[in-house]
Amino acid sequence: MDGTGWAFPATRAASLERWREFLPRARSYAAFRNRVEPGHPHVSRLSPAIRSRLINTEECIAGLLASFPFASVEKLVQELLWRDYWKGWLELRPDAWANYLAELERVRRTASAEVMGRATEVMAGRGGVGVMDRFARELTETGYLHNHARMWWAGYWCHVERLPWVLGADFFYRHLLDADPASNTLGWRWVAGLQTRGKAYLPRRSNLERYCAPEWLRDPAGMEKLGDDRVQAAPVPWEPELSRVLWVSLPESPRDVPGRWGLWIHGEDLSPELSGLRSLRPAVALTVLDEAIVTKHGLSRLRMQAILRGLEDARGRSSAQYGCPVEHRAAPDGIASMLARVGRERRLDGWVAMRPAVGPLGDAIDEIERVLGDAGLAVQWCRRSWDERWWPLARSGFFPFWEKAERALRRGMNDDPAQGLLLDATAAAVPF
Ligand SMILES: Cc1cc2nc3c(=O)[nH]c(=O)nc-3n(C[C@H](O)[C@H](O)[C@H](O)COP(=O)(O)OP(=O)(O)OC[C@H]3O[C@@H](n4cnc5c(N)ncnc54)[C@H](O)[C@@H]3O)c2cc1C
């Protein structure tokens, strides 16, 4: 539990606290990170906070490199950058998200009652494989699964139960507190064998026995289904060709904003005061809960509570930073109409916001631009310099991306920040 009674930090202060606690274990991360044990002591459990940017990968990496020799924390730096890699990969190939949603819709419409019934049983933790049922319950009860458990469970779903991968991805998306359109969709695609053609992830009994806590394997029910010789990859599902879009750069702070502007703060980035938006002087700052998105994606109660808590925390920090009125509105008719309404009420010239990445909020961008345009309001999208630097590099596999990142990180350590990473103001926020 964090100081506020939550198992996963839902405020920036609690996230920083968790990170400070975890830091001394960063050097043993490579050796122990694959172990799945009660309390998950070998991993940070910061993903819900990182996903909504209560704390940023940039500041975590800066803190690691300031505290330890590169080689001793390389694995953790690499894992943190997996998140940025997946974000960039999806931003360059938004079809992967659109195809996932379309396929989910198609499967829900056309799958047989037998498939849907079995999927429901497995998700409810009644599939009959003791350890997998335990993971299903852990996910719905806590909103979290260890990375290795996610791999085992998704592999079991796709290759043992042979259920449609999109239904499993949707189950994770509804319940994970860190649910992210990039890491989740692409993680599932990888397990199913779509992401790297011909390579799927198969759960193996021997691997579970090596890395999973013995008490979680005590129930032998169904273990024979996970036998090393028994699990075979399911056929790779068909999907339309993915095209790659051109990267469109955005400024880290608004270019020229005379007049009255509002700052829209959303769950994709809950620390605007630690970004290029820190020097903005908004007339109002606003958080919005889009109820249509919540309903469409069926988000769990725990997830909703975490989102609301994160937004509340961001409002508190924004109030201190910007000294302007900070509001929250529920938006039954969607974000676009709420931004237009508050814009009119506050007599704004327009809104400034971080551009949401590909995902449910990203899907709302066209409508936001249209509705605000019709209401005579402008919108200026910004992007963090960190994302602007790393995300466009996710053109192919992770390792070419990592090679570039590693070179830059090592250069950054040789006292020449201009050549290395841009580890500036946000890094200073964490007193290591
Ligand atoms: C099928 C599947 C679905 C997943 N869905 C999500 C998701 O919706 N959201 C999400 O944040 N992660 C997802 N992951 C990645 C990973 O499982 C989680 O990021 C990790 O388990 C979070 O726990 P932690 O914070 O304790 O990680 P730590 O091991 O402490 O790692 C620190 C941080 O690095 C990043 N990270 C670590 N491993 C990965 C990885 N493999 N991919 C991307 N980022 C990583 C995360 O931001 C994480 O918080 C998924 C993985 C799989 C296999």
The ligand as an SDF file (V2000), in Angstrom:
LIG
                    3D

 53 58  0  0  0  0  0  0  0  0999 V2000
    0.3360   -9.2570  -22.8300 C   0  0  0  0  0  0  0  0  0  0  0  0
    1.0020   -8.0640  -22.1860 C   0  0  0  0  0  0  0  0  0  0  0  0
    0.2450   -6.9190  -21.9390 C   0  0  0  0  0  0  0  0  0  0  0  0
    0.8430   -5.8030  -21.3510 C   0  0  0  0  0  0  0  0  0  0  0  0
    0.0780   -4.6820  -21.1450 N   0  0  0  0  0  0  0  0  0  0  0  0
    0.6500   -3.5760  -20.6230 C   0  0  0  0  0  0  0  0  0  0  0  0
   -0.1120   -2.3870  -20.4380 C   0  0  0  0  0  0  0  0  0  0  0  0
   -1.3010   -2.3100  -20.7610 O   0  0  0  0  0  0  0  0  0  0  0  0
    0.5110   -1.3140  -19.8610 N   0  0  0  0  0  0  0  0  0  0  0  0
    1.8310   -1.3490  -19.4770 C   0  0  0  0  0  0  0  0  0  0  0  0
    2.3420   -0.3470  -18.9580 O   0  0  0  0  0  0  0  0  0  0  0  0
    2.5690   -2.4510  -19.6980 N   0  0  0  0  0  0  0  0  0  0  0  0
    2.0350   -3.5620  -20.2410 C   0  0  0  0  0  0  0  0  0  0  0  0
    2.7990   -4.6810  -20.4340 N   0  0  0  0  0  0  0  0  0  0  0  0
    4.2390   -4.6060  -20.1570 C   0  0  0  0  0  0  0  0  0  0  0  0
    4.6650   -5.0290  -18.7550 C   0  0  0  0  0  0  0  0  0  0  0  0
    4.0820   -6.2550  -18.4120 O   0  0  0  0  0  0  0  0  0  0  0  0
    4.3290   -4.0020  -17.6660 C   0  0  0  0  0  0  0  0  0  0  0  0
    4.7580   -2.7160  -18.0530 O   0  0  0  0  0  0  0  0  0  0  0  0
    5.0010   -4.3500  -16.3420 C   0  0  0  0  0  0  0  0  0  0  0  0
    4.6460   -5.6370  -15.9520 O   0  0  0  0  0  0  0  0  0  0  0  0
    4.6210   -3.3400  -15.3150 C   0  0  0  0  0  0  0  0  0  0  0  0
    5.0640   -3.7130  -14.0360 O   0  0  0  0  0  0  0  0  0  0  0  0
    6.1560   -2.8820  -13.2650 P   0  0  0  0  0  0  0  0  0  0  0  0
    5.8270   -1.4420  -13.2660 O   0  0  0  0  0  0  0  0  0  0  0  0
    6.3500   -3.5240  -11.9390 O   0  0  0  0  0  0  0  0  0  0  0  0
    7.4160   -3.1110  -14.2050 O   0  0  0  0  0  0  0  0  0  0  0  0
    8.9730   -2.9440  -13.9520 P   0  0  0  0  0  0  0  0  0  0  0  0
    9.5890   -4.2770  -14.2620 O   0  0  0  0  0  0  0  0  0  0  0  0
    9.2690   -2.3670  -12.6410 O   0  0  0  0  0  0  0  0  0  0  0  0
    9.4190   -1.9670  -15.1080 O   0  0  0  0  0  0  0  0  0  0  0  0
    9.4600   -0.5400  -14.9490 C   0  0  0  0  0  0  0  0  0  0  0  0
    8.6500    0.1030  -16.0420 C   0  0  0  0  0  0  0  0  0  0  0  0
    9.1920   -0.1960  -17.3270 O   0  0  0  0  0  0  0  0  0  0  0  0
    8.1370   -0.3320  -18.2950 C   0  0  0  0  0  0  0  0  0  0  0  0
    8.1240   -1.7200  -18.7730 N   0  0  0  0  0  0  0  0  0  0  0  0
    8.6480   -2.7990  -18.1690 C   0  0  0  0  0  0  0  0  0  0  0  0
    8.4920   -3.8980  -18.9420 N   0  0  0  0  0  0  0  0  0  0  0  0
    7.8430   -3.4980  -20.0460 C   0  0  0  0  0  0  0  0  0  0  0  0
    7.3960   -4.1610  -21.2350 C   0  0  0  0  0  0  0  0  0  0  0  0
    7.5920   -5.4630  -21.4360 N   0  0  0  0  0  0  0  0  0  0  0  0
    6.7340   -3.4270  -22.1710 N   0  0  0  0  0  0  0  0  0  0  0  0
    6.5410   -2.1000  -21.9980 C   0  0  0  0  0  0  0  0  0  0  0  0
    6.9640   -1.4170  -20.9070 N   0  0  0  0  0  0  0  0  0  0  0  0
    7.6020   -2.0980  -19.9540 C   0  0  0  0  0  0  0  0  0  0  0  0
    6.8320   -0.0390  -17.5480 C   0  0  0  0  0  0  0  0  0  0  0  0
    6.5000    1.3200  -17.6960 O   0  0  0  0  0  0  0  0  0  0  0  0
    7.2000   -0.3690  -16.1210 C   0  0  0  0  0  0  0  0  0  0  0  0
    6.4100    0.3000  -15.1650 O   0  0  0  0  0  0  0  0  0  0  0  0
    2.2270   -5.8210  -21.0160 C   0  0  0  0  0  0  0  0  0  0  0  0
    2.9640   -6.9790  -21.2610 C   0  0  0  0  0  0  0  0  0  0  0  0
    2.3570   -8.0890  -21.8390 C   0  0  0  0  0  0  0  0  0  0  0  0
    3.1890   -9.3150  -22.0790 C   0  0  0  0  0  0  0  0  0  0  0  0
  1  2  1  0
  2  3  1  0
  2 52  2  0
  3  4  2  0
  4  5  1  0
  4 50  1  0
  5  6  2  0
  6  7  1  0
  6 13  1  0
  7  8  2  0
  7  9  1  0
  9 10  1  0
 10 11  2  0
 10 12  1  0
 12 13  2  0
 13 14  1  0
 14 15  1  0
 14 50  1  0
 15 16  1  0
 16 17  1  0
 16 18  1  0
 18 19  1  0
 18 20  1  0
 20 21  1  0
 20 22  1  0
 22 23  1  0
 23 24  1  0
 24 25  2  0
 24 26  1  0
 24 27  1  0
 27 28  1  0
 28 29  2  0
 28 30  1  0
 28 31  1  0
 31 32  1  0
 32 33  1  0
 33 34  1  0
 33 48  1  0
 34 35  1  0
 35 36  1  0
 35 46  1  0
 36 37  1  0
 36 45  1  0
 37 38  2  0
 38 39  1  0
 39 40  1  0
 39 45  2  0
 40 41  1  0
 40 42  2  0
 42 43  1  0
 43 44  2  0
 44 45  1  0
 46 47  1  0
 46 48  1  0
 48 49  1  0
 50 51  2  0
 51 52  1  0
 52 53  1  0
M  END
$$$$
